[in-house]
Amino acid sequence: MSRSTSAGSGGHRREIGVAVIGAGVLGLAVVDSLVRRGVDVVCFDGRVPGSGLSGGLTRTFRHRHDDERHVAMAVDGLAGFREWERRSGRVLVGTEGAVYSGMGPADVKGLALHAVEHRFVEASRQDEVFPGLAPVDGPLLVDPGAGAIRARNTIDALVGWVGDRIVQADIHSVTVPRDGDGVEIQTTEAIYRARHVVIAAGTAVPRLARGVGIDIPLQSRLHVRPHFRIRGYEPGLTRPLPCWVDRAGIWGETVYGSPIGDTGKYVIGLIGAEVDTPFGPDGALPEGSSTLVDAQRIVEYVERALPGLDPEPVGVRVCVMTKLPAGSDALRAWHTDGVTAVAGHNLFKMAPVLGELLADAAQNNELPERLVDAGAGALDAP
């Protein structure tokens, strides 16, 4: 997998083909793609795989995005998940569908362009698509091909395929050495030289990319996601609730929601510009900050909008969100000779296709045009 060299290094340097930094869903997807291509690749992470931005049990797979290029990537992402399901024998994306409030014809142009099945349902028929939702004023948009991602199943499947390529080590830096021989990676366990490095390390991407001259304006925020019991839930008998995106705000908040597999639990989180708690690279929070305020807002939303859920939380996850200036669905990859970095938010659902594209970048030492195109405008303020 890697070999040591003593040329000018005293035997302490190890040479590898491709290094992938970050064992979240993106990093693991890149490693899996490269392994299948027969590439010498090693993945580095100081934590348990999937415990950073990819942590938790559920994500929402949805086709709808404001940018039609991201709709296309979501379509290919779902096809990739179905292939992963075939290989793993596990359910990775459920068939619950997704329901949106506050959408109109202008919001589905990307879906129509890429022939994604969707429909609008009048308020009088809302129980057909979302039982347990309080009465709405306008039509609901339904994406029947959407569903809840089984995040832990996905990570477990990827680790099962590439586990022997993962090295548990913290990464201090990524630099271009003076001798120009590859890219150097300083870790807690050894010094490595790689032909190419892919940085998919979540909140650490800006710090590591800075070592090779790439400036990434990524913001990190704490995001709270309480879990609620679904009233009357019986495994195998109760009709699954769909994923939920409420942009109408008629109940006082804009939110998203997702079932947690077949556990009988449902997670809700706030969306919008004035939510979440910013924190710096050292993990410090602004004085007086607390995620409890956002958690209480969500509880009050559930009481008003979702009578099908018990409003007393049965659990909570406080996770980290990373966002580029263009907003919550922005993504971008950066490239310099020998190094590719990727950052954004809501990328889990695109992991299969992004993994292939980033593997292409590592092999060819240049960004694929599709990846360049997908990141256009990612640095523009919304």
C-alpha positions in Angstrom: 0.0 0.0 0.0 2.9 2.4 0.8 6.6 2.1 0.7 9.4 3.7 2.7 12.3 5.5 1.1 15.6 6.5 2.6 16.6 8.9 -0.2 17.3 12.1 1.7 14.8 11.2 4.4 16.6 8.9 6.8 14.0 6.2 6.1 11.2 8.2 7.7 9.3 9.1 4.6 6.7 6.9 3.0 5.7 7.2 -0.7 2.2 6.6 -1.9 0.2 7.2 -5.1 -2.8 9.1 -3.9 -3.6 10.4 -0.4 -7.2 11.1 0.5 -7.6 13.2 3.7 -10.9 12.7 5.4 -12.8 9.4 6.0 -16.2 10.9 5.7 -18.6 9.9 3.0 -16.8 11.9 0.3 -13.3 10.8 1.2 -14.4 7.2 1.4 -16.3 7.4 -1.9 -13.1 8.7 -3.6 -11.0 5.9 -2.1 -13.5 3.3 -3.2 -13.5 4.7 -6.7 -9.7 4.7 -6.9 -9.4 1.2 -5.4 -11.7 -0.1 -8.1 -9.4 1.5 -10.7 -6.4 -0.2 -9.2 -4.8 3.0 -7.9 -2.4 3.0 -4.9 -4.4 5.1 -2.4 -4.3 5.7 1.3 -7.0 7.5 3.4 -6.1 9.5 6.5 -8.3 10.5 9.3 -7.6 11.0 13.0 -11.2 10.0 14.0 -13.4 7.0 13.5 -14.6 7.0 9.8 -17.9 8.9 9.3 -17.8 10.6 12.7 -17.3 14.2 11.4 -19.6 16.0 9.0 -20.9 12.6 7.9 -21.9 11.6 11.4 -25.4 10.7 12.5 -28.0 8.2 11.2 -30.0 10.1 8.5 -29.8 12.6 5.7 -32.3 13.6 3.2 -31.9 12.6 -0.4 -33.7 15.1 -2.6 -33.6 15.9 -6.2 -34.8 19.5 -6.0 -32.1 22.2 -6.1 -32.1 25.8 -7.2 -29.3 25.1 -9.6 -30.2 22.6 -12.4 -26.6 21.4 -12.5 -27.0 20.2 -8.9 -30.3 18.5 -9.9 -28.3 16.6 -12.5 -25.7 15.6 -9.9 -28.4 14.4 -7.5 -29.9 12.2 -10.3 -26.6 10.6 -10.8 -26.0 10.5 -7.1 -29.1 8.4 -6.6 -28.0 6.0 -9.4 -24.7 5.7 -7.6 -26.5 4.9 -4.3 -28.5 2.2 -6.0 -25.3 0.6 -7.3 -23.8 0.8 -3.8 -27.0 -0.9 -2.6 -26.4 -3.7 -5.1 -22.8 -4.2 -4.0 -23.6 -4.0 -0.3 -26.9 -5.8 -0.1 -28.2 -2.9 2.2 -30.8 -0.3 1.9 -29.0 3.1 1.7 -31.8 5.4 0.4 -35.4 4.8 1.4 -38.5 5.2 -0.7 -40.3 7.6 1.6 -40.3 10.4 -0.9 -40.0 14.1 -0.1 -42.7 16.8 0.3 -42.1 20.5 0.1 -44.2 23.5 1.2 -43.7 27.0 -0.3 -42.7 25.8 -3.8 -44.1 26.9 -7.1 -43.6 26.3 -10.8 -40.4 28.3 -10.9 -38.9 26.0 -8.3 -39.2 22.8 -10.4 -37.5 23.9 -13.6 -34.5 21.8 -12.9 -36.7 18.8 -12.1 -38.5 19.2 -15.4 -35.3 19.7 -17.4 -33.8 16.5 -16.1 -37.1 14.5 -16.3 -37.3 13.9 -12.5 -40.8 12.8 -11.5 -42.6 15.3 -9.4 -46.1 16.7 -8.9 -48.1 19.3 -7.0 -50.8 18.2 -4.6 -53.6 20.5 -3.5 -54.0 21.2 0.2 -57.2 19.2 0.3 -55.3 16.0 -0.5 -52.3 16.6 1.8 -53.0 13.6 4.0 -52.3 11.4 0.9 -48.7 12.6 0.9 -48.0 13.6 4.5 -50.3 12.2 7.2 -49.8 13.9 10.5 -49.1 17.4 9.0 -51.2 20.3 10.2 -53.5 21.9 7.5 -51.6 23.9 4.9 -52.7 26.8 2.8 -51.2 26.1 -0.6 -50.2 23.1 -2.8 -47.4 20.7 -1.7 -44.6 19.7 -4.1 -43.9 15.9 -4.1 -40.6 14.3 -5.1 -41.6 10.6 -5.0 -38.0 9.4 -5.9 -36.5 11.1 -2.8 -36.0 9.4 0.6 -34.1 9.2 3.8 -30.4 8.2 3.4 -29.3 5.6 5.9 -26.1 7.4 6.7 -24.6 4.8 9.0 -25.3 2.0 6.6 -23.6 4.0 3.9 -20.5 4.6 5.9 -20.3 1.0 7.0 -20.6 -0.2 3.4 -17.8 2.1 2.3 -15.5 1.2 5.2 -16.1 -2.5 4.4 -14.9 -2.0 0.9 -11.8 0.2 1.7 -11.1 -0.4 5.4 -7.5 -1.6 4.8 -6.7 1.7 3.1 -7.6 3.8 6.1 -4.8 5.1 8.4 -5.9 6.6 11.7 -3.7 9.6 12.0 -4.1 13.3 12.5 -2.8 15.5 9.6 -0.8 18.5 10.6 -0.1 19.9 7.1 -0.1 19.5 3.4 2.7 21.3 1.6 4.7 21.3 -1.6 8.3 20.4 -0.7 11.2 22.5 -1.9 12.6 19.6 -3.9 9.3 19.5 -5.9 9.0 15.8 -5.5 5.2 15.2 -5.0 3.1 16.6 -2.2 4.2 16.2 1.4 1.8 15.2 4.2 2.8 15.6 7.8 0.9 13.2 10.1 1.1 12.1 13.7 2.3 8.7 12.6 4.7 9.4 9.6 5.7 11.7 6.8 4.3 10.9 3.4 4.9 11.9 -0.1 2.0 11.5 -2.5 1.7 12.0 -6.3 -1.7 13.6 -5.6 -3.7 14.6 -2.5 -7.5 15.0 -2.3 -8.6 17.0 0.7 -12.1 16.1 1.8 -11.7 16.8 5.5 -14.8 18.9 6.3 -14.0 21.8 8.7 -10.3 21.2 8.3 -10.3 21.8 4.5 -9.4 25.5 4.7 -6.5 24.9 7.1 -5.0 22.1 5.1 -5.5 23.7 1.7 -3.9 26.9 2.8 -0.6 25.0 3.0 -0.6 24.7 -0.8 -1.8 28.2 -1.5 -5.5 27.5 -1.8 -7.8 30.0 0.1 -11.2 28.5 0.9 -13.9 30.8 2.5 -15.7 28.1 4.4 -17.9 29.0 7.4 -18.6 26.5 10.1 -21.7 26.5 12.3 -23.2 24.3 15.0 -26.6 23.0 14.0 -29.1 21.3 16.3 -31.4 18.4 15.2 -33.9 17.2 17.8 -35.4 13.7 17.3 -39.1 13.1 17.9 -41.2 9.9 18.1 -43.8 9.3 15.4 -47.2 8.9 17.1 -48.6 5.4 16.9 -45.6 4.0 15.0 -45.5 0.2 14.5 -42.6 -1.3 12.6 -43.6 -2.7 9.3 -47.2 -1.5 9.7 -47.2 2.3 10.0 -47.0 4.2 6.7 -43.5 5.9 6.5 -43.5 9.6 6.8 -41.8 11.5 3.9 -38.9 13.8 4.1 -40.0 17.4 4.6 -38.9 20.8 3.5 -40.9 23.8 4.7 -40.0 27.0 3.0 -43.4 28.6 3.4 -42.9 29.5 7.0 -46.6 29.6 7.8 -45.9 28.0 11.2 -43.2 30.5 12.1 -40.1 28.7 11.0 -38.6 27.2 7.9 -37.3 23.7 8.5 -36.4 20.3 7.0 -37.2 16.9 8.4 -36.4 13.3 7.8 -37.4 9.9 9.2 -34.6 8.0 10.8 -34.9 4.7 8.9 -37.5 2.4 10.5 -36.8 3.5 14.1 -40.1 5.3 14.5 -38.2 8.6 15.0 -38.1 11.8 13.0 -35.5 14.5 13.0 -36.2 18.2 12.4 -33.7 21.0 11.8 -34.0 24.8 11.1 -33.1 26.2 7.7 -32.5 29.9 6.8 -29.9 32.7 7.1 -30.6 33.4 10.8 -30.1 30.0 12.2 -27.2 27.9 13.6 -24.4 29.1 15.8 -21.1 30.3 14.2 -17.8 29.2 15.7 -14.2 29.8 14.8 -11.5 27.3 13.7 -10.5 26.9 17.4 -14.0 25.8 18.2 -14.8 28.9 20.3 -18.4 30.0 20.3 -19.6 33.7 20.6 -20.2 34.6 24.2 -23.6 33.7 25.4 -24.3 31.3 22.5 -26.5 28.2 23.0 -28.0 25.7 20.7 -30.9 25.3 23.2 -32.6 28.3 21.7 -32.8 26.7 18.3 -33.9 23.4 19.9 -36.8 25.2 21.6 -37.8 26.8 18.3 -38.0 23.4 16.7 -40.1 22.0 19.6 -42.5 24.8 19.2 -42.6 24.3 15.4 -43.5 20.6 15.9 -46.3 21.5 18.3 -47.8 23.8 15.7 -47.1 22.0 12.4 -46.6 18.3 13.0 -49.3 16.8 15.2 -48.2 13.4 13.9 -45.1 13.7 16.1 -44.8 13.7 19.9 -43.3 17.2 20.6 -41.2 16.0 23.5 -37.7 15.3 22.0 -36.3 11.8 22.6 -32.8 12.8 21.4 -30.8 15.5 19.9 -27.7 15.7 17.6 -25.6 18.9 17.6 -23.6 18.7 14.3 -21.4 20.9 12.3 -22.4 22.5 9.1 -20.0 24.0 6.6 -21.2 26.5 4.1 -19.7 28.5 1.2 -20.8 32.1 0.6 -23.4 31.2 -2.0 -25.5 29.3 0.6 -26.6 25.9 1.8 -26.4 24.0 -1.5 -23.2 25.5 -2.7 -20.3 23.2 -3.5 -16.9 23.7 -5.1 -13.6 21.9 -5.8 -10.3 23.7 -6.0 -7.1 22.5 -7.8 -3.5 23.2 -7.8 -0.7 20.9 -9.2 -0.9 17.7 -7.1 -3.8 18.8 -4.8 -7.6 18.8 -5.1 -9.8 20.1 -2.3 -13.6 20.0 -2.0 -16.0 21.8 0.3 -19.6 22.7 0.6 -22.8 21.6 2.4 -25.6 19.0 1.8 -23.1 16.9 -0.2 -23.9 13.5 1.3 -26.5 12.8 -1.4 -24.0 13.5 -4.1 -21.2 11.4 -2.7 -21.3 8.6 -5.3 -20.9 11.0 -8.2 -18.6 13.4 -6.4 -16.4 10.4 -5.5 -16.0 9.5 -9.1 -15.2 13.0 -10.2 -12.7 13.6 -7.5 -11.0 10.3 -8.3 -10.8 11.5 -11.9 -9.1 14.7 -10.6 -6.6 12.7 -8.7 -5.7 10.5 -11.6 -5.5 13.2 -14.2 -4.2 16.1 -12.0 -7.0 18.4 -13.2 -10.6 19.1 -12.4 -13.2 17.4 -14.6 -15.2 20.0 -16.5 -18.4 18.9 -14.7 -16.9 19.6 -11.3 -15.8 23.0 -12.4 -19.2 23.7 -13.8 -21.0 22.5 -10.6 -19.0 24.9 -8.5 -19.6 28.0 -10.7 -21.0 30.8 -8.5 -20.2 28.9 -5.2 -18.3 31.9 -3.8 -21.0 34.5 -4.7 -23.0 35.7 -1.8 -26.7 34.7 -2.0 
